[in-house]
Structure formats: C-alpha cells, structure tokens
C-alpha cells in the first residue's frame, strides 16, 4: 500500500522551504527597520505555513479514511506521532507569528520586539530542520514499503 | 577593504560595518541556501525513486542527503558558521549579544 503521495510530500517540502526563505527575508526587513517588507514577508510565511498544514492534514485524513489509524500498528504510530508533534509546533509557530505582527503594529520594532522576532525565526528554521528529518527518514518508510 | 572581508565563511553575514551591504549580502545568503536546499530535496526524491541504487542503499542515501540538508539549513538559515564573530554589524546576531 502506498501510504504517501510523493507529489504532495514534494509540494509540502516546497512550501516549507519557501516559508523558511520568506522568514529569512522578514529577518532582513526587520534589520532594515522596514515595516512594509516585514508585514509582507510575515504574511507570505504565514500563508505558506497554513498551506503546508492543510496539505499534511489532508494527507493524514486520507490515510485514516482507508483504515490507517496510528493505533493499528507500531509502523503507523511511528509515521503519525512525529508528524503530529511537528504540526502542533507549527500551529504554535503560526499563532506566535500573528502575535508578533500585532506587537510590531502596536509597539513598533523596539529592541524587545526584535529579539522576540529573532526567537521566532530561530524556531521556524529549526522546525524546517525537523521536517527535513521527517520527509527523508520517516516518510520514505511509508512510501517505499 | 579590511582583512575580515576575506575571512568570511559561507552563510556568514557581511563583516563590513555597512548596513546596506549587509542586507543585500544577507538576501544572497538566504537565496543560496534555498537553492541548495531545493537541489538536495530534488536529489532525495530521485534517490527514493531510482532503480540504480541497491535497496539498502536508498535509505543510506536519503540519510546522507538529510544530514547534508540539515547542514545547509544550519549554515544558511540559522547562520551557524565558523566565520569570525561580528555581533555588532550582522543581524540577527547583534541582538543576542
């Protein structure tokens, strides 16, 4: 049984790589104290993050629909739980990003807000590293089996 | 022109105190990182589908590509480099010092 559609894994990876890139662009815009570019890069990062989550959720919902629940086997739990954990982290990241943009709008790019945005970008890039591990080490087991 | 400019590591932001220069160099670093990450991703999809590799070699190849890609992310996106520390001029590290 082919559990994962390689095409959608490729699209999801593309979304994440681009969102990491736009997150970097946001960091640079913040470094230049450029508000418009900061909001724009944050918006694109947010949209790409939402696209990724939607695609991945659809993937797993499809798997559950054909009876592939994580409770069914150790193999399936191994596929489900790391992905579920990384999705949860990404949800928090998206909420964090929205909160940060509200802070930029209200407080401006003060030193504190800048530092918080730096923490956000570290978090976002680190989540991308987690995804690299997921899609090259965890997911191929589902694709190749 | 200072000596530090020749001392720059890949993924390291500009060592020059000029802010304008720093941000265009920063954009270049992220772009190089994105390009390398895309190439490595494409390679891992090729490895997963090719029949050229021995079956056991596929997971080994994917692991190697994954580690390479993590390195790319660390260097080009998270700016973990071996370059000289220059916290006063390069965003974002001037914030954490």
gemmi code that builds the backbone of each chain (N, CA, C; Angstrom):
import gemmi

chains = {
    "A": [
        ("UNK", (0.835, -1.196, 0.000), (0.000, 0.000, 0.000), (0.876, 1.255, 0.000)),
        ("UNK", (0.566, 2.133, -0.891), (1.302, 3.403, -0.938), (0.632, 4.374, 0.019)),
        ("UNK", (1.302, 4.651, 1.136), (0.673, 5.499, 2.142), (0.785, 6.977, 1.802)),
        ("UNK", (1.917, 7.337, 1.192), (2.130, 8.751, 0.939), (2.179, 9.040, -0.544)),
        ("UNK", (1.556, 10.108, -0.902), (1.643, 10.593, -2.261), (2.915, 11.445, -2.354)),
        ("UNK", (3.862, 10.992, -3.159), (5.148, 11.706, -3.235), (4.980, 13.131, -3.725)),
        ("UNK", (3.998, 13.311, -4.601), (3.805, 14.662, -5.141), (3.427, 15.632, -4.031)),
        ("UNK", (2.515, 15.207, -3.152), (2.120, 16.156, -2.109), (3.233, 16.339, -1.083)),
        ("UNK", (4.052, 15.297, -0.860), (5.211, 15.493, 0.030), (6.158, 16.528, -0.583)),
        ("UNK", (6.316, 16.463, -1.912), (7.184, 17.432, -2.595), (6.621, 18.842, -2.476)),
        ("UNK", (5.296, 18.971, -2.650), (4.680, 20.304, -2.548), (4.813, 20.836, -1.115)),
        ("UNK", (4.584, 19.956, -0.134), (4.715, 20.373, 1.272), (6.134, 20.844, 1.561)),
        ("UNK", (7.124, 20.083, 1.057), (8.517, 20.472, 1.272), (8.794, 21.826, 0.627)),
        ("UNK", (8.249, 22.015, -0.584), (8.418, 23.300, -1.263), (7.842, 24.440, -0.442)),
        ("UNK", (6.638, 24.232, 0.117), (6.008, 25.258, 0.967), (6.927, 25.619, 2.126)),
        ("UNK", (7.481, 24.598, 2.761), (8.301, 24.863, 3.943), (9.606, 25.554, 3.593)),
        ("UNK", (10.241, 25.108, 2.504), (11.499, 25.750, 2.116), (11.261, 27.215, 1.787)),
        ("UNK", (10.171, 27.479, 1.048), (9.864, 28.872, 0.706), (9.520, 29.678, 1.949)),
        ("UNK", (8.807, 29.046, 2.900), (8.436, 29.802, 4.099), (9.675, 30.094, 4.942)),
        ("UNK", (10.639, 29.172, 4.926), (11.898, 29.447, 5.621), (12.605, 30.635, 4.962)),
        ("UNK", (12.551, 30.637, 3.629), (13.188, 31.718, 2.875), (12.517, 33.064, 3.177)),
        ("UNK", (11.174, 33.083, 3.144), (10.485, 34.350, 3.411), (10.675, 34.769, 4.870)),
        ("UNK", (10.825, 33.771, 5.758), (11.114, 34.101, 7.155), (12.471, 34.800, 7.246)),
        ("UNK", (13.443, 34.317, 6.440), (14.745, 34.977, 6.379), (14.627, 36.392, 5.832)),
        ("UNK", (13.772, 36.545, 4.796), (13.557, 37.878, 4.224), (12.942, 38.804, 5.267)),
        ("UNK", (12.073, 38.217, 6.114), (11.465, 39.020, 7.186), (12.549, 39.494, 8.154)),
        ("UNK", (13.471, 38.589, 8.502), (14.576, 38.977, 9.395), (15.361, 40.140, 8.812)),
        ("UNK", (15.622, 40.069, 7.488), (16.396, 41.141, 6.851), (15.610, 42.454, 6.855)),
        ("UNK", (14.279, 42.351, 6.606), (13.446, 43.557, 6.613), (13.444, 44.191, 8.002)),
        ("UNK", (13.415, 43.333, 9.031), (13.447, 43.853, 10.404), (14.782, 44.547, 10.652)),
        ("UNK", (15.869, 43.934, 10.131), (17.193, 44.531, 10.280), (17.279, 45.915, 9.659)),
        ("UNK", (16.455, 46.128, 8.606), (16.457, 47.442, 7.947), (15.362, 48.360, 8.506)),
        ("UNK", (14.652, 47.876, 9.519), (13.506, 48.610, 10.101), (12.486, 48.988, 9.027)),
        ("UNK", (12.258, 48.057, 8.129), (11.323, 48.303, 7.035), (9.993, 47.604, 7.368)),
        ("UNK", (8.976, 48.392, 7.743), (7.723, 47.789, 8.226), (6.949, 47.071, 7.136)),
        ("UNK", (6.825, 47.727, 5.961), (6.032, 47.132, 4.884), (6.570, 45.763, 4.488)),
        ("UNK", (7.900, 45.698, 4.295), (8.520, 44.434, 3.890), (8.379, 43.387, 4.990)),
        ("UNK", (8.443, 43.830, 6.253), (8.288, 42.896, 7.367), (6.906, 42.264, 7.355)),
        ("UNK", (5.871, 43.106, 7.218), (4.499, 42.579, 7.202), (4.300, 41.654, 6.012)),
        ("UNK", (4.825, 42.066, 4.849), (4.620, 41.269, 3.642), (5.268, 39.893, 3.788)),
        ("UNK", (6.561, 39.889, 4.237), (7.271, 38.613, 4.388), (6.580, 37.742, 5.434)),
        ("UNK", (6.105, 38.360, 6.517), (5.414, 37.594, 7.549), (4.128, 36.999, 7.003)),
        ("UNK", (3.428, 37.776, 6.183), (2.172, 37.297, 5.603), (2.426, 36.086, 4.699)),
        ("UNK", (3.450, 36.193, 3.821), (3.759, 35.072, 2.915), (4.171, 33.843, 3.726)),
        ("UNK", (4.994, 34.065, 4.771), (5.411, 32.958, 5.636), (4.192, 32.279, 6.248)),
        ("UNK", (3.245, 33.095, 6.719), (2.036, 32.577, 7.348), (1.217, 31.749, 6.360)),
        ("UNK", (1.016, 32.307, 5.157), (0.202, 31.616, 4.153), (0.841, 30.270, 3.776)),
        ("UNK", (2.175, 30.264, 3.597), (2.859, 29.023, 3.242), (2.757, 28.006, 4.382)),
        ("UNK", (2.837, 28.490, 5.614), (2.684, 27.598, 6.762), (1.303, 26.974, 6.800)),
        ("UNK", (0.272, 27.798, 6.534), (-1.108, 27.289, 6.525), (-1.286, 26.278, 5.389)),
        ("UNK", (-0.693, 26.588, 4.217), (-0.798, 25.671, 3.080), (-0.182, 24.329, 3.433)),
        ("UNK", (0.980, 24.370, 4.077), (1.641, 23.127, 4.482), (0.753, 22.316, 5.420)),
        ("UNK", (0.216, 22.985, 6.441), (-0.597, 22.276, 7.434), (-1.837, 21.671, 6.791)),
        ("UNK", (-2.460, 22.430, 5.888), (-3.666, 21.940, 5.216), (-3.356, 20.695, 4.400)),
        ("UNK", (-2.261, 20.764, 3.624), (-1.895, 19.619, 2.782), (-1.582, 18.383, 3.622)),
        ("UNK", (-0.829, 18.603, 4.703), (-0.434, 17.455, 5.507), (-1.626, 16.848, 6.228)),
        ("UNK", (-2.521, 17.705, 6.706), (-3.713, 17.189, 7.386), (-4.565, 16.380, 6.427)),
        ("UNK", (-4.680, 16.877, 5.188), (-5.471, 16.172, 4.185), (-4.873, 14.784, 3.915)),
        ("UNK", (-3.546, 14.773, 3.853), (-2.812, 13.515, 3.641), (-3.147, 12.484, 4.721)),
        ("UNK", (-3.057, 12.944, 5.983), (-3.284, 12.015, 7.082), (-4.759, 11.652, 7.207)),
        ("UNK", (-5.648, 12.611, 6.887), (-7.082, 12.295, 6.930), (-7.395, 11.220, 5.900)),
        ("UNK", (-6.752, 11.305, 4.713), (-6.940, 10.294, 3.681), (-6.462, 8.930, 4.151)),
        ("UNK", (-5.349, 8.947, 4.890), (-4.792, 7.692, 5.386), (-5.716, 7.043, 6.403)),
        ("UNK", (-6.290, 7.889, 7.291), (-7.223, 7.367, 8.294), (-8.479, 6.829, 7.603)),
        ("UNK", (-8.895, 7.526, 6.526), (-10.103, 7.110, 5.801), (-9.959, 5.706, 5.221)),
        ("UNK", (-8.729, 5.321, 4.850), (-8.560, 3.961, 4.327), (-8.135, 2.980, 5.416)),
        ("UNK", (-8.337, 3.371, 6.677), (-8.108, 2.445, 7.781), (-6.716, 2.500, 8.390)),
        ("UNK", (-5.914, 3.487, 7.997), (-4.554, 3.582, 8.530), (-4.466, 4.413, 9.782)),
        ("UNK", (-5.156, 3.972, 10.837), (-5.085, 4.715, 12.097), (-3.762, 4.418, 12.798)),
        ("UNK", (-3.251, 5.395, 13.570), (-1.966, 5.144, 14.242), (-2.055, 4.011, 15.263)),
        ("UNK", (-3.287, 3.760, 15.773), (-3.444, 2.692, 16.771), (-3.295, 1.312, 16.153)),
        ("UNK", (-3.351, 1.258, 14.822), (-3.397, -0.036, 14.154), (-2.061, -0.786, 14.256)),
        ("UNK", (-0.968, -0.067, 14.088), (0.316, -0.763, 14.157), (1.412, 0.182, 14.628)),
        ("UNK", (2.514, -0.418, 15.099), (3.652, 0.388, 15.541), (4.200, 1.182, 14.363)),
        ("UNK", (4.152, 0.563, 13.183), (4.640, 1.217, 11.975), (3.873, 2.514, 11.722)),
        ("UNK", (2.540, 2.441, 11.851), (1.727, 3.640, 11.602), (1.904, 4.682, 12.700)),
        ("UNK", (2.047, 4.221, 13.960), (2.261, 5.224, 15.022), (3.573, 5.949, 14.794)),
        ("UNK", (4.555, 5.213, 14.293), (5.858, 5.832, 14.045), (5.735, 6.890, 12.954)),
        ("UNK", (4.827, 6.679, 12.004), (4.613, 7.698, 10.982), (3.806, 8.875, 11.520)),
        ("UNK", (2.787, 8.551, 12.334), (1.838, 9.586, 12.763), (2.406, 10.539, 13.793)),
        ("UNK", (2.988, 9.991, 14.863), (3.260, 10.857, 16.005), (4.333, 11.911, 15.763)),
        ("UNK", (5.461, 11.584, 15.102), (6.419, 12.679, 14.838), (5.794, 13.780, 13.988)),
        ("UNK", (4.975, 13.378, 12.989), (4.334, 14.375, 12.131), (3.337, 15.201, 12.917)),
        ("UNK", (2.586, 14.509, 13.810), (1.592, 15.216, 14.611), (2.262, 16.241, 15.523)),
        ("UNK", (3.381, 15.828, 16.118), (4.120, 16.729, 17.013), (4.635, 17.945, 16.238)),
        ("UNK", (5.166, 17.704, 15.036), (5.715, 18.838, 14.286), (4.599, 19.754, 13.801)),
        ("UNK", (3.425, 19.162, 13.503), (2.274, 20.001, 13.117), (1.834, 20.873, 14.282)),
        ("UNK", (1.812, 20.267, 15.490), (1.418, 21.041, 16.678), (2.376, 22.208, 16.867)),
        ("UNK", (3.686, 21.945, 16.690), (4.684, 23.005, 16.849), (4.459, 24.096, 15.814)),
        ("UNK", (4.111, 23.689, 14.601), (3.896, 24.672, 13.548), (2.650, 25.526, 13.805)),
        ("UNK", (1.600, 24.903, 14.362), (0.426, 25.691, 14.762), (0.832, 26.773, 15.752)),
        ("UNK", (1.614, 26.381, 16.755), (2.087, 27.360, 17.750), (2.896, 28.444, 17.057)),
        ("UNK", (3.719, 28.023, 16.082), (4.533, 28.992, 15.350), (3.679, 30.014, 14.638)),
        ("UNK", (2.582, 29.540, 14.019), (1.702, 30.461, 13.288), (1.032, 31.447, 14.234)),
        ("UNK", (0.588, 30.927, 15.412), (-0.028, 31.815, 16.402), (0.997, 32.844, 16.873)),
        ("UNK", (2.224, 32.349, 17.108), (3.318, 33.218, 17.542), (3.552, 34.327, 16.516)),
        ("UNK", (3.545, 33.946, 15.244), (3.796, 34.930, 14.186), (2.720, 36.022, 14.178)),
        ("UNK", (1.449, 35.606, 14.336), (0.358, 36.586, 14.355), (0.517, 37.527, 15.550)),
        ("UNK", (0.840, 36.945, 16.712), (1.037, 37.761, 17.914), (2.180, 38.751, 17.705)),
        ("UNK", (3.259, 38.255, 17.064), (4.409, 39.141, 16.829), (4.061, 40.287, 15.891)),
        ("UNK", (3.239, 39.994, 14.870), (2.876, 41.073, 13.948), (2.018, 42.108, 14.665)),
        ("UNK", (1.152, 41.633, 15.575), (0.369, 42.575, 16.370), (1.302, 43.429, 17.228)),
        ("UNK", (2.343, 42.805, 17.773), (3.295, 43.572, 18.596), (4.044, 44.588, 17.750)),
        ("UNK", (4.401, 44.192, 16.502), (5.093, 45.138, 15.613), (4.176, 46.330, 15.342)),
        ("UNK", (2.876, 46.042, 15.116), (1.926, 47.110, 14.814), (1.738, 48.030, 16.009)),
        ("UNK", (1.697, 47.450, 17.213), (1.396, 48.259, 18.400), (2.650, 48.896, 18.989)),
        ("UNK", (3.675, 48.061, 19.187), (4.880, 48.560, 19.872), (5.951, 49.059, 18.917)),
        ("UNK", (5.834, 48.708, 17.626), (6.904, 49.065, 16.693), (8.071, 48.103, 16.843)),
        ("UNK", (9.104, 48.302, 16.014), (10.248, 47.389, 16.057), (11.227, 47.802, 17.158)),
        ("UNK", (10.769, 47.682, 18.390), (11.646, 48.005, 19.513), (12.629, 46.855, 19.707)),
        ("UNK", (13.628, 47.078, 20.543), (14.647, 46.049, 20.761), (14.026, 44.757, 21.265)),
        ("UNK", (13.028, 44.887, 22.158), (12.372, 43.701, 22.706), (11.635, 42.935, 21.613)),
        ("UNK", (10.879, 43.669, 20.793), (10.106, 43.024, 19.732), (11.057, 42.363, 18.728)),
        ("UNK", (12.165, 43.060, 18.428), (13.152, 42.497, 17.510), (13.702, 41.178, 18.028)),
        ("UNK", (13.997, 41.158, 19.322), (14.550, 39.942, 19.917), (13.527, 38.812, 19.876)),
        ("UNK", (12.270, 39.143, 20.125), (11.218, 38.116, 20.059), (11.077, 37.573, 18.643)),
        ("UNK", (11.195, 38.478, 17.655), (11.113, 38.032, 16.262), (12.307, 37.158, 15.899)),
        ("UNK", (13.457, 37.466, 16.477), (14.629, 36.617, 16.260), (14.368, 35.210, 16.797)),
        ("UNK", (13.776, 35.152, 17.998), (13.441, 33.843, 18.578), (12.469, 33.112, 17.676)),
        ("UNK", (11.481, 33.844, 17.132), (10.527, 33.209, 16.229), (11.235, 32.633, 15.017)),
        ("UNK", (12.164, 33.417, 14.419), (12.784, 32.914, 13.197), (13.683, 31.712, 13.504)),
        ("UNK", (14.313, 31.700, 14.669), (15.088, 30.511, 15.061), (14.171, 29.299, 15.148)),
        ("UNK", (13.007, 29.499, 15.781), (12.032, 28.424, 15.946), (11.563, 27.908, 14.595)),
        ("UNK", (11.248, 28.831, 13.689), (10.705, 28.466, 12.377), (11.740, 27.699, 11.552)),
        ("UNK", (12.987, 28.188, 11.544), (14.038, 27.499, 10.787), (14.335, 26.131, 11.402)),
        ("UNK", (14.292, 26.054, 12.737), (14.563, 24.776, 13.395), (13.476, 23.756, 13.055)),
        ("UNK", (12.224, 24.234, 12.941), (11.127, 23.334, 12.561), (11.344, 22.785, 11.155)),
        ("UNK", (11.967, 23.593, 10.313), (12.271, 23.137, 8.961), (13.271, 21.992, 8.988)),
        ("UNK", (14.228, 22.079, 9.909), (15.212, 21.005, 10.048), (14.502, 19.727, 10.490)),
        ("UNK", (13.512, 19.880, 11.383), (12.726, 18.729, 11.816), (12.005, 18.110, 10.617)),
        ("UNK", (11.465, 18.952, 9.748), (10.761, 18.446, 8.571), (11.724, 17.705, 7.628)),
        ("UNK", (12.950, 18.212, 7.488), (13.944, 17.528, 6.646), (14.121, 16.094, 7.141)),
        ("UNK", (14.221, 15.939, 8.455), (14.365, 14.605, 9.028), (13.085, 13.780, 8.775)),
        ("UNK", (11.931, 14.412, 8.948), (10.673, 13.688, 8.753), (10.543, 13.184, 7.323)),
        ("UNK", (10.808, 14.075, 6.356), (10.486, 13.654, 4.995), (11.566, 12.795, 4.367)),
        ("UNK", (12.791, 12.829, 4.909), (13.791, 11.935, 4.317), (13.992, 10.644, 5.100)),
        ("UNK", (13.672, 10.640, 6.388), (13.919, 9.433, 7.174), (12.619, 8.727, 7.581)),
        ("UNK", (11.607, 9.505, 8.005), (10.376, 8.874, 8.495), (9.410, 8.554, 7.352)),
        ("UNK", (9.120, 9.542, 6.501), (8.121, 9.325, 5.453), (8.512, 8.281, 4.400)),
        ("UNK", (9.789, 8.206, 3.951), (10.111, 7.199, 2.934), (9.757, 5.784, 3.363)),
        ("UNK", (9.744, 5.517, 4.670), (9.311, 4.197, 5.116), (7.885, 3.931, 4.673)),
        ("UNK", (7.079, 4.998, 4.658), (5.698, 4.847, 4.204), (5.607, 4.761, 2.699)),
        ("UNK", (6.546, 5.446, 2.016), (6.500, 5.464, 0.562), (7.078, 4.183, -0.020)),
        ("UNK", (8.196, 3.748, 0.562), (8.942, 2.645, -0.047), (8.446, 1.274, 0.380)),
        ("UNK", (7.680, 1.232, 1.481), (7.306, -0.099, 1.982), (6.343, -0.791, 1.018)),
    ],
    "B": [
        ("UNK", (38.277, 48.193, 2.518), (38.671, 46.785, 2.475), (39.444, 46.415, 3.744)),
        ("UNK", (38.908, 45.473, 4.423), (39.615, 45.015, 5.618), (39.901, 43.532, 5.461)),
        ("UNK", (40.775, 43.055, 6.316), (41.136, 41.637, 6.245), (39.954, 40.729, 6.545)),
        ("UNK", (39.059, 41.238, 7.402), (37.953, 40.385, 7.829), (37.076, 39.986, 6.653)),
        ("UNK", (37.054, 40.830, 5.606), (36.199, 40.509, 4.474), (36.624, 39.208, 3.799)),
        ("UNK", (37.937, 38.969, 3.771), (38.435, 37.744, 3.146), (38.248, 36.540, 4.059)),
        ("UNK", (37.873, 36.844, 5.280), (37.773, 35.821, 6.296), (36.337, 35.329, 6.436)),
        ("UNK", (35.524, 35.632, 5.458), (34.103, 35.342, 5.613), (33.783, 33.895, 5.272)),
        ("UNK", (32.981, 33.270, 6.110), (32.575, 31.887, 5.865), (31.244, 31.884, 5.129)),
        ("UNK", (30.940, 30.815, 4.372), (29.637, 30.768, 3.709), (28.512, 30.829, 4.733)),
        ("UNK", (27.488, 31.589, 4.423), (26.364, 31.689, 5.345), (26.557, 32.760, 6.389)),
        ("UNK", (27.754, 33.303, 6.450), (28.016, 34.351, 7.423), (27.617, 35.690, 6.827)),
        ("UNK", (26.974, 36.521, 7.624), (26.572, 37.831, 7.118), (27.804, 38.704, 6.925)),
        ("UNK", (27.605, 39.792, 6.220), (28.715, 40.674, 5.893), (29.509, 41.089, 7.118)),
        ("UNK", (30.816, 41.083, 6.973), (31.665, 41.500, 8.080), (31.892, 43.014, 8.050)),
        ("UNK", (31.415, 43.654, 6.988), (31.601, 45.095, 6.879), (30.562, 45.831, 7.716)),
        ("UNK", (30.951, 46.961, 8.276), (30.000, 47.691, 9.120), (28.886, 48.376, 8.336)),
        ("UNK", (28.963, 48.320, 7.025), (27.964, 48.973, 6.183), (26.642, 48.188, 6.200)),
        ("UNK", (25.592, 48.820, 6.672), (24.325, 48.117, 6.845), (23.708, 47.728, 5.500)),
        ("UNK", (23.779, 48.620, 4.521), (23.194, 48.341, 3.200), (23.816, 47.098, 2.594)),
        ("UNK", (25.153, 47.065, 2.638), (25.889, 45.928, 2.105), (25.455, 44.655, 2.823)),
        ("UNK", (25.302, 44.780, 4.151), (24.937, 43.622, 4.960), (23.619, 43.027, 4.544)),
        ("UNK", (22.615, 43.862, 4.226), (21.306, 43.288, 3.943), (21.250, 42.663, 2.557)),
        ("UNK", (22.001, 43.214, 1.550), (21.969, 42.554, 0.250), (22.767, 41.257, 0.307)),
        ("UNK", (23.861, 41.247, 1.091), (24.610, 40.006, 1.278), (23.741, 38.990, 2.005)),
        ("UNK", (22.926, 39.482, 2.953), (22.026, 38.592, 3.686), (21.032, 37.928, 2.766)),
        ("UNK", (20.450, 38.709, 1.842), (19.486, 38.155, 0.895), (20.155, 37.108, 0.020)),
        ("UNK", (21.394, 37.365, -0.376), (22.132, 36.414, -1.208), (22.346, 35.101, -0.456)),
        ("UNK", (22.663, 35.208, 0.846), (22.899, 34.012, 1.653), (21.636, 33.152, 1.721)),
        ("UNK", (20.476, 33.803, 1.971), (19.227, 33.034, 2.034), (18.901, 32.414, 0.685)),
        ("UNK", (19.200, 33.160, -0.406), (18.898, 32.636, -1.742), (19.773, 31.425, -2.066)),
        ("UNK", (21.071, 31.523, -1.722), (21.957, 30.373, -1.944), (21.461, 29.178, -1.122)),
        ("UNK", (21.083, 29.443, 0.120), (20.581, 28.380, 0.994), (19.354, 27.713, 0.408)),
        ("UNK", (18.421, 28.539, -0.101), (17.196, 27.990, -0.692), (17.534, 27.132, -1.904)),
        ("UNK", (18.442, 27.636, -2.775), (18.801, 26.897, -3.984), (19.422, 25.548, -3.616)),
        ("UNK", (20.345, 25.546, -2.657), (20.987, 24.287, -2.253), (19.978, 23.327, -1.646)),
        ("UNK", (19.056, 23.868, -0.842), (18.048, 23.015, -0.209), (17.144, 22.385, -1.266)),
        ("UNK", (16.787, 23.169, -2.290), (15.934, 22.639, -3.362), (16.663, 21.534, -4.117)),
        ("UNK", (17.968, 21.754, -4.403), (18.753, 20.736, -5.114), (18.814, 19.448, -4.293)),
        ("UNK", (19.074, 19.580, -2.981), (19.174, 18.387, -2.135), (17.825, 17.674, -2.026)),
        ("UNK", (16.733, 18.456, -1.979), (15.405, 17.853, -1.916), (15.127, 17.072, -3.201)),
        ("UNK", (15.452, 17.701, -4.347), (15.238, 17.022, -5.629), (16.061, 15.736, -5.681)),
        ("UNK", (17.304, 15.799, -5.165), (18.145, 14.606, -5.157), (17.544, 13.509, -4.297)),
        ("UNK", (16.957, 13.885, -3.153), (16.419, 12.834, -2.298), (15.181, 12.192, -2.931)),
        ("UNK", (14.407, 12.970, -3.685), (13.276, 12.355, -4.400), (13.789, 11.432, -5.500)),
        ("UNK", (14.885, 11.824, -6.151), (15.465, 10.978, -7.190), (15.958, 9.663, -6.572)),
        ("UNK", (16.658, 9.782, -5.427), (17.196, 8.596, -4.761), (16.059, 7.653, -4.355)),
        ("UNK", (14.934, 8.239, -3.885), (13.822, 7.415, -3.429), (13.171, 6.650, -4.581)),
        ("UNK", (13.301, 7.154, -5.795), (12.593, 6.540, -6.921), (13.490, 5.771, -7.879)),
        ("UNK", (14.790, 5.984, -7.789), (15.671, 5.382, -8.780), (15.804, 3.872, -8.580)),
        ("UNK", (16.093, 3.198, -9.662), (16.362, 1.763, -9.540), (17.865, 1.508, -9.673)),
        ("UNK", (18.625, 2.601, -9.758), (20.077, 2.462, -9.903), (20.735, 2.016, -8.606)),
        ("UNK", (20.104, 2.377, -7.468), (20.720, 2.059, -6.187), (20.211, 0.729, -5.654)),
        ("UNK", (21.081, 0.061, -4.941), (20.720, -1.161, -4.217), (19.710, -0.769, -3.130)),
        ("UNK", (18.732, -1.640, -2.856), (17.614, -1.284, -1.971), (18.084, -0.718, -0.628)),
        ("UNK", (19.071, -1.366, -0.027), (19.581, -0.866, 1.251), (20.269, 0.481, 1.101)),
        ("UNK", (20.770, 0.731, -0.083), (21.480, 1.982, -0.338), (20.550, 3.173, -0.383)),
        ("UNK", (19.264, 2.926, -0.651), (18.308, 4.028, -0.751), (18.182, 4.753, 0.581)),
        ("UNK", (17.960, 3.970, 1.668), (17.785, 4.651, 2.960), (19.093, 5.290, 3.413)),
        ("UNK", (20.219, 4.641, 3.068), (21.510, 5.236, 3.404), (21.700, 6.562, 2.656)),
        ("UNK", (21.380, 6.536, 1.356), (21.499, 7.754, 0.546), (20.604, 8.860, 1.061)),
        ("UNK", (19.368, 8.501, 1.445), (18.435, 9.506, 1.959), (18.951, 10.102, 3.263)),
        ("UNK", (19.536, 9.239, 4.116), (20.059, 9.735, 5.384), (21.202, 10.723, 5.147)),
        ("UNK", (22.092, 10.360, 4.211), (23.212, 11.257, 3.902), (22.694, 12.604, 3.393)),
        ("UNK", (21.694, 12.546, 2.480), (21.133, 13.788, 1.936), (20.438, 14.603, 3.022)),
        ("UNK", (19.771, 13.895, 3.961), (19.089, 14.601, 5.052), (20.100, 15.342, 5.915)),
        ("UNK", (21.213, 14.665, 6.236), (22.224, 15.314, 7.080), (22.824, 16.511, 6.341)),
        ("UNK", (23.062, 16.341, 5.028), (23.600, 17.450, 4.237), (22.634, 18.625, 4.257)),
        ("UNK", (21.351, 18.319, 4.108), (20.366, 19.402, 4.069), (20.233, 20.110, 5.418)),
        ("UNK", (20.334, 19.313, 6.508), (20.306, 19.939, 7.836), (21.485, 20.897, 7.980)),
        ("UNK", (22.649, 20.479, 7.456), (23.826, 21.354, 7.488), (23.584, 22.642, 6.736)),
        ("UNK", (22.961, 22.525, 5.551), (22.644, 23.713, 4.739), (21.736, 24.656, 5.525)),
        ("UNK", (20.718, 24.076, 6.182), (19.792, 24.906, 6.961), (20.517, 25.602, 8.112)),
        ("UNK", (21.382, 24.853, 8.789), (22.100, 25.443, 9.924), (22.980, 26.605, 9.471)),
        ("UNK", (23.672, 26.406, 8.346), (24.638, 27.418, 7.905), (23.943, 28.615, 7.264)),
        ("UNK", (23.018, 28.335, 6.320), (22.474, 29.440, 5.527), (21.240, 30.093, 6.135)),
        ("UNK", (20.454, 29.329, 6.919), (19.249, 29.925, 7.502), (19.465, 30.306, 8.963)),
        ("UNK", (20.157, 29.456, 9.694), (20.362, 29.762, 11.112), (21.707, 30.453, 11.368)),
        ("UNK", (22.517, 30.594, 10.313), (23.790, 31.326, 10.398), (24.739, 30.774, 11.446)),
        ("UNK", (24.753, 29.460, 11.597), (25.744, 28.839, 12.470), (26.979, 28.616, 11.604)),
        ("UNK", (27.973, 29.466, 11.765), (29.134, 29.387, 10.883), (30.427, 29.380, 11.681)),
        ("UNK", (31.502, 29.166, 10.938), (32.810, 29.206, 11.571), (33.492, 30.541, 11.321)),
        ("UNK", (32.742, 31.483, 10.737), (33.309, 32.793, 10.445), (33.622, 33.557, 11.722)),
        ("UNK", (34.370, 34.654, 11.593), (34.692, 35.444, 12.781), (33.419, 36.056, 13.373)),
        ("UNK", (33.360, 36.126, 14.662), (32.183, 36.715, 15.304), (32.150, 38.200, 15.001)),
        ("UNK", (31.010, 38.633, 14.532), (30.885, 40.061, 14.279), (29.508, 40.529, 14.716)),
        ("UNK", (29.267, 40.413, 16.020), (27.902, 40.606, 16.510), (27.382, 42.022, 16.376)),
        ("UNK", (28.267, 42.982, 16.211), (27.784, 44.359, 16.205), (27.189, 44.765, 14.867)),
        ("UNK", (27.542, 44.060, 13.793), (27.093, 44.524, 12.485), (26.071, 43.619, 11.826)),
        ("UNK", (26.056, 42.363, 12.157), (25.188, 41.487, 11.380), (23.925, 41.116, 12.141)),
        ("UNK", (22.795, 41.456, 11.524), (21.533, 40.978, 12.050), (21.496, 39.498, 11.744)),
        ("UNK", (20.959, 38.619, 12.544), (20.291, 38.894, 13.804), (21.187, 38.825, 15.022)),
        ("UNK", (22.470, 38.490, 14.803), (23.256, 38.157, 15.999), (23.586, 39.351, 16.863)),
        ("UNK", (23.496, 40.556, 16.325), (23.771, 41.697, 17.193), (22.732, 41.796, 18.312)),
        ("UNK", (21.579, 41.126, 18.114), (20.527, 41.204, 19.131), (20.796, 40.308, 20.324)),
        ("UNK", (21.536, 39.236, 20.106), (21.695, 38.285, 21.208), (22.945, 38.548, 22.022)),
        ("UNK", (23.677, 39.573, 21.669), (24.912, 39.851, 22.423), (24.717, 41.036, 23.376)),
    ],
}
model = gemmi.Model(1)
for chain_id, residues in chains.items():
    chain = gemmi.Chain(chain_id)
    for i, (resn, *xyz) in enumerate(residues, 1):
        res = gemmi.Residue()
        res.name, res.seqid = resn, gemmi.SeqId(i, " ")
        for name, pos in zip(("N", "CA", "C"), xyz):
            atom = gemmi.Atom()
            atom.name, atom.element = name, gemmi.Element(name[0])
            atom.pos, atom.b_iso = gemmi.Position(*pos), 0.0
            res.add_atom(atom)
        chain.add_residue(res)
    model.add_chain(chain)
structure = gemmi.Structure()
structure.add_model(model)
structure.setup_entities()
